[in-house]
Amino acid sequence: MLLTLYGDSHCEDSLRSMQHLRQRNIPFREVDIDLDAEAERFVVFINGGFRSTPTIVFGEGQRKVILTEPSNAQLDEVLAQEGLA
């Protein structure tokens, strides 16, 4: 399953989520929305006009789970549901 984390290098929550995923050896693709205007537009669109990071997308196509600014516990819950933990 593809996991994409949209964040920015100045966001403590993004850094925390990345560290949490790395500690659990969960592979993910990191997209810095400060460097990718299309990704920034996606994040703003998906979050109702807000530039909320991290926005974490599990899967692709029709089957997606999207978390916005999750706690580590919320992230772990979805990782377990998706069979990644």
Order of alpha helices (4+ residues) and beta strands (2+ residues): beta-alpha-beta-alpha-beta-beta-alpha
